[in-house]
Amino acid sequence: MANWRIKSLDSILATAEKKALTRSLGAFQLTMLGIGGIIGTGIFVLTAEAAQVAGPAMLISFVLAAVVCGLAALCYAELASMVPVSGSAYTYSYATFGEILAWVVGWALVLEYAVAASAVAVGWSGYAVGVLQNFAGIELPQALVNGPYAGGLINLPAVLIAVAVTALLVVGTKESATVNAVLVVVKVLALTAFVVLAVPAAQSDNFVPFMPLGAGSAVAAASIIFFAFVGFDAVSTAAEETKDPQRNIPIGLIASLVICTAFYLLVGVGVIGSYGAQPMIDAVTGTAPFPGSPEMAALCAAAEGAKPVVCSNEALAHVLREIGYPGIGNVLGLAAGFALPSVVLMMMFAQTRVFFVMSRDGLLPKGLSKIHPKFKTPHIVTMVTGAAVTVAAAFFPVGQLASVSNGGTLCAFFFVALAIMALRRSNPDRKRSFRTPAVWLVAPLAAAGCLLLFGFLSWVAQAVFFGWAAIGLVFYFLYGRSRSNVAMGLDEVNELDPNIPPQGVPPLPGIHTPGGKDA
């Protein structure tokens, strides 16, 4: 197994202890971070995308995606409590399967977080455009609010928010942790208002036909709506900043997922029951175009009367306006406009943490994790991430971005499920303050669920995933394989290269330590 270059858990834990971040986060903060990462474009925007793929059967999609994420969360909870270090699935894979598979997982996490941030930026753009139109009467040119996929040139609002969040992460602000908590409350209140108004207005006729495109469509929609649950795993990337991680990490993971699942099902019932969510069908071909395609854009442009929910870029606000609550719909759009940037921030933050740990292990150039002398943030990797997020948000549709991001996420979740089974065999006596119940049932089901959803991703998303993985492997064999700490015999803590950058960066700019100074 030496050829696999497995890094021992003892070495990983000791390295993290020596070069650790300040532990300042409790269970409540982690739950808020988890909810802040989960509730975002997925529910505010992708509800319309899922409706186009499955119609009312998207309720089954929510359940299926939640089950797969719940199974993966149970696996994450045990691993994060047993190995409370940064790096998430990348670190777990390094300790279990070795360096090359750890690289594949880490590279997939980069795809997950960066593309997810782009998708959220595009989702924010739809709500921002709606707010400007309904509050200020300003209607931006279509060429500047849509990418080429919808007949436009560039999604300028998505570009602006991506640049703004990048600047925030580079500079850092003392208030950002508090702002994140406030925005979580705003998002929860917005969804609560929608549920209170839309669910009582539900009519049974709107649920018929329940599966207009067949049973397979519900699984296909689940592969898209899965994005709505992504974000809880970002909690585990903050393990080194968590007080009593053996207790608080599992609480943060599971509590945030349970709370968000309950909201999502209620929101789905409200959208379908109060307004309807039947897919648009091309009269010529008799098929339902894929969301974000030019064919779908043409059908929506030709639609007469009230705009179907599947054509809306601000689905929840649109539904409230159409069922008689235009003022509250506008306020919900405004709330989404204020709140969604926090998800962009969380996703970009999570990627910098994965990059940071990979750089510490020598698999990426150490310069990527260089700390800014004034702002004390990893400014280089943040700017690189921000540039990639900005370009993707400028030109690609939210549905395709979400599907591509899901490919990276499902890869990471799959290896987490395998890792927990492997560690139960190889390290049966290691302390586990949280043990996954029925692990030999839960973990295989989690792995199988990930494979199922990956199989229903669009061919574009699958092609991007495998292409990205191939690029990553080329980079690994040209650079990381010969320069990693393990390859250079620096696996032990007392032999670590002193030039490896210390992890002196707070989990979010301005998290305060008990002593009153910024971490």
DRENMAR-619097 format. One line per 8 residues: number of its first residue (from 1); their letters; for each residue y, x, z of C-alpha. Coordinates in steps of 0.2 Angstrom, whole numbers. Layout:
# DRENMAR-619097
NUM) a) Y:X:Z  ... $
***
This chain:
# DRENMAR-619097
1) manwriks) 0:0:0  11:15:1  16:13:-17  23:-4:-13  35:5:-1  34:-8:13  48:-5:26  42:-9:43 $
9) ldsilata) 49:-23:54  52:-11:68  63:0:57  72:-15:50  76:-21:67  81:-4:74  92:-1:59  101:-17:62 $
17) ekkaltrs) 103:-14:81  111:3:77  122:-3:63  124:-21:69  138:-33:67  147:-41:82  136:-56:89  149:-70:91 $
25) lgafqltm) 141:-86:83  132:-99:93  121:-114:88  136:-126:85  145:-113:74  129:-110:64  126:-129:62  144:-131:56 $
33) lgiggiig) 142:-116:44  126:-123:37  134:-141:35  149:-132:27  137:-123:15  127:-138:11  139:-152:8  149:-148:-7 $
41) tgifvlta) 147:-150:-26  129:-156:-25  133:-173:-17  151:-175:-23  147:-171:-41  129:-169:-45  125:-187:-40  131:-192:-57 $
49) eaaqvagp) 121:-178:-66  105:-184:-56  109:-202:-61  109:-197:-80  92:-189:-78  83:-202:-67  94:-217:-65  91:-226:-48 $
57) amlisfvl) 75:-216:-46  87:-202:-40  84:-208:-23  66:-201:-25  74:-185:-31  84:-184:-15  68:-186:-4  58:-174:-15 $
65) aavvcgla) 72:-160:-14  74:-163:5  55:-161:8  54:-145:-1  70:-138:8  63:-145:24  47:-135:22  56:-120:17 $
73) alcyaela) 68:-122:32  53:-122:44  47:-105:36  65:-98:37  67:-103:55  52:-93:61  56:-78:50  75:-78:55 $
81) smvpvsgs) 70:-79:74  57:-66:72  68:-54:61  86:-58:66  95:-47:53  106:-49:38  98:-50:21  89:-67:22 $
89) aytysyat) 74:-68:10  77:-51:4  74:-43:21  59:-53:24  51:-48:7  55:-30:10  45:-30:27  30:-40:19 $
97) fgeilawv) 28:-36:1  37:-20:-2  52:-13:-11  50:-20:-29  47:-38:-24  61:-37:-11  73:-31:-25  67:-46:-36 $
105) vgwalvle) 71:-58:-22  88:-49:-18  92:-50:-36  88:-68:-37  99:-72:-22  113:-64:-31  110:-77:-45  109:-91:-32 $
113) yavaasav) 125:-87:-23  136:-82:-37  131:-95:-49  132:-108:-35  150:-103:-31  154:-106:-50  146:-123:-50  156:-128:-34 $
121) avgwsgya) 172:-122:-42  168:-133:-58  165:-147:-46  181:-145:-37  190:-144:-53  185:-162:-57  191:-169:-41  207:-159:-42 $
129) vgvlqnfa) 211:-166:-59  208:-183:-53  219:-180:-38  233:-174:-49  231:-189:-60  230:-203:-47  242:-196:-34  255:-187:-45 $
137) gielpqal) 253:-195:-62  250:-178:-70  237:-178:-83  232:-160:-88  227:-157:-106  208:-159:-109  207:-142:-117  212:-134:-101 $
145) vngpyagg) 200:-143:-89  184:-142:-99  174:-128:-106  168:-127:-124  153:-138:-119  164:-153:-118  176:-149:-132  188:-140:-122 $
153) linlpavl) 194:-121:-121  193:-116:-103  192:-124:-86  208:-118:-79  207:-126:-62  190:-119:-59  197:-102:-63  211:-104:-51 $
161) iavavtal) 201:-109:-36  188:-95:-39  203:-82:-40  210:-89:-24  194:-88:-14  191:-71:-20  208:-66:-14  205:-74:3 $
169) lvvgtkes) 189:-65:5  197:-48:1  212:-50:12  204:-60:26  213:-72:38  212:-75:56  211:-93:54  197:-94:41 $
177) atvnavlv) 183:-98:53  193:-112:61  198:-118:44  180:-119:39  175:-130:54  190:-141:50  185:-143:32  167:-147:38 $
185) vvkvlalt) 174:-162:48  184:-167:33  169:-168:21  159:-177:34  172:-190:37  174:-192:18  156:-196:16  156:-207:31 $
193) afvvlavp) 170:-217:23  160:-219:7  144:-224:16  154:-237:26  162:-245:11  149:-243:-3  132:-247:6  137:-265:12 $
201) aaqsdnfv) 143:-268:-6  125:-264:-13  117:-277:-24  98:-277:-28  101:-280:-47  108:-262:-48  92:-254:-43  83:-262:-58 $
209) pfmplgag) 75:-254:-68  72:-241:-55  64:-228:-66  71:-231:-83  66:-214:-90  49:-213:-81  42:-205:-66  44:-187:-72 $
217) savaaasi) 62:-190:-73  63:-191:-54  56:-174:-52  67:-167:-66  82:-174:-56  76:-167:-40  76:-150:-49  95:-153:-51 $
225) iffafvgf) 99:-162:-35  90:-148:-26  107:-139:-27  114:-152:-15  103:-145:-1  106:-126:-5  117:-118:8  106:-119:24 $
233) davstaae) 98:-103:20  115:-95:21  114:-97:40  100:-84:41  112:-71:32  122:-72:48  108:-67:59  116:-51:65 $
241) etkdpqrn) 131:-60:70  122:-73:80  121:-74:99  103:-77:105  97:-78:87  79:-82:92  86:-99:98  101:-102:88 $
249) ipiglias) 96:-98:70  82:-111:70  94:-124:78  107:-120:65  95:-121:50  86:-137:54  100:-147:62  111:-144:47 $
257) lvictafy) 98:-149:35  93:-165:44  111:-171:46  115:-168:27  99:-177:21  103:-192:31  120:-193:23  114:-189:5 $
265) llvgvgvi) 101:-204:6  115:-216:12  127:-210:-2  114:-212:-15  111:-230:-10  129:-233:-10  132:-226:-27  117:-235:-35 $
273) gsygaqpm) 119:-252:-26  138:-254:-26  141:-249:-44  125:-244:-53  118:-228:-60  109:-231:-76  108:-217:-88  117:-217:-105 $
281) idavtgta) 105:-219:-119  109:-213:-137  107:-228:-148  101:-218:-163  88:-206:-155  84:-218:-140  84:-203:-128  96:-199:-113 $
289) pfpgspem) 106:-183:-117  105:-170:-104  121:-169:-93  134:-157:-98  128:-157:-116  140:-160:-131  129:-176:-135  132:-182:-117 $
297) aalcaaae) 151:-179:-119  151:-188:-135  143:-204:-128  155:-204:-113  170:-202:-125  164:-217:-135  160:-228:-119  170:-244:-118 $
305) gakpvvcs) 176:-253:-103  174:-246:-85  168:-228:-85  149:-226:-80  146:-216:-65  136:-204:-75  152:-199:-85  163:-196:-70 $
313) nealahvl) 168:-178:-64  172:-186:-47  158:-198:-44  161:-204:-27  179:-206:-29  176:-215:-45  164:-227:-37  176:-232:-23 $
321) reigypgi) 190:-235:-36  179:-246:-46  172:-257:-32  190:-261:-25  195:-247:-14  206:-236:-26  217:-230:-12  202:-224:-2 $
329) gnvlglaa) 194:-217:-17  210:-207:-21  210:-200:-3  191:-196:-4  195:-186:-20  209:-177:-10  197:-173:4  185:-166:-8 $
337) gfalpsvv) 198:-156:-16  203:-148:0  185:-146:7  175:-140:-8  183:-122:-8  175:-119:9  158:-120:0  164:-107:-13 $
345) lmmmfaqt) 169:-96:1  153:-98:10  142:-94:-6  153:-79:-11  152:-73:7  133:-74:8  131:-64:-8  142:-50:-1 $
353) rvffvmsr) 130:-50:14  115:-48:3  124:-35:-8  129:-26:8  111:-25:15  104:-19:-2  117:-6:-3  113:0:15 $
361) dgllpkgl) 95:2:9  100:13:-5  95:0:-19  113:-2:-25  127:11:-26  135:14:-9  152:12:-16  149:-7:-18 $
369) skihpkfk) 150:-9:0  165:1:3  176:-6:17  195:-8:13  205:3:25  218:-11:29  209:-27:27  192:-21:34 $
377) tphivtmv) 182:-31:21  170:-26:7  183:-28:-6  174:-20:-21  159:-30:-20  170:-46:-17  180:-43:-32  165:-39:-43 $
385) tgaavtva) 157:-56:-37  174:-65:-39  175:-59:-57  158:-65:-61  161:-82:-53  177:-84:-62  170:-81:-79  155:-93:-76 $
393) aaffpvgq) 166:-107:-69  178:-105:-84  166:-109:-98  150:-118:-91  146:-135:-86  142:-139:-68  124:-146:-71  119:-131:-80 $
401) lasvsngg) 126:-119:-67  117:-129:-53  101:-127:-62  103:-109:-65  107:-106:-47  92:-116:-42  81:-104:-51  86:-90:-40 $
409) tlcafffv) 85:-101:-24  68:-107:-28  62:-89:-31  69:-84:-14  61:-99:-5  44:-96:-14  43:-78:-7  49:-84:10 $
417) alaimalr) 34:-96:11  22:-82:6  30:-70:18  27:-81:33  9:-82:29  7:-63:26  16:-59:43  5:-71:53 $
425) rsnpdrkr) -9:-60:47  -1:-43:48  9:-46:64  1:-59:73  6:-53:90  25:-50:86  36:-61:97  41:-78:88 $
433) sfrtpavw) 53:-89:99  51:-102:85  34:-105:77  32:-115:61  21:-130:65  5:-131:55  10:-115:45  -6:-115:35 $
441) lvaplaaa) -1:-132:28  18:-131:28  20:-114:20  8:-117:5  16:-134:2  33:-126:2  27:-113:-11  20:-127:-22 $
449) gclllfgf) 35:-137:-21  46:-123:-27  34:-120:-41  35:-138:-46  54:-140:-46  55:-123:-55  44:-130:-69  56:-145:-71 $
457) lswvaqav) 72:-135:-73  80:-135:-90  73:-122:-102  91:-114:-102  90:-111:-83  72:-104:-84  77:-92:-98  92:-86:-88 $
465) ffgwaaig) 82:-83:-73  69:-73:-82  82:-64:-92  92:-60:-76  75:-54:-67  72:-42:-82  89:-35:-81  87:-32:-62 $
473) lvfyflyg) 70:-23:-65  78:-12:-78  92:-7:-65  79:-5:-51  69:8:-61  84:17:-68  93:18:-51  86:10:-35 $
481) rsrsnvam) 68:16:-36  73:34:-35  88:32:-23  82:20:-10  81:25:8  62:23:8  60:33:-7  71:47:1 $
489) gldevnel) 61:47:17  75:39:27  66:24:33  67:28:51  83:25:60  86:43:67  85:49:49  97:37:41 $
497) dpnippqg) 109:44:29  126:45:38  134:41:22  126:23:22  141:12:25  141:4:43  141:-15:44  158:-17:52 $
505) vpplpgih) 162:-33:43  164:-50:52  153:-64:45  169:-73:41  186:-65:41  194:-68:58  179:-73:69  184:-68:86 $
513) tpggkda) 175:-58:99  174:-62:117  187:-48:120  200:-57:110  200:-45:95  194:-48:78  176:-43:75 $
***
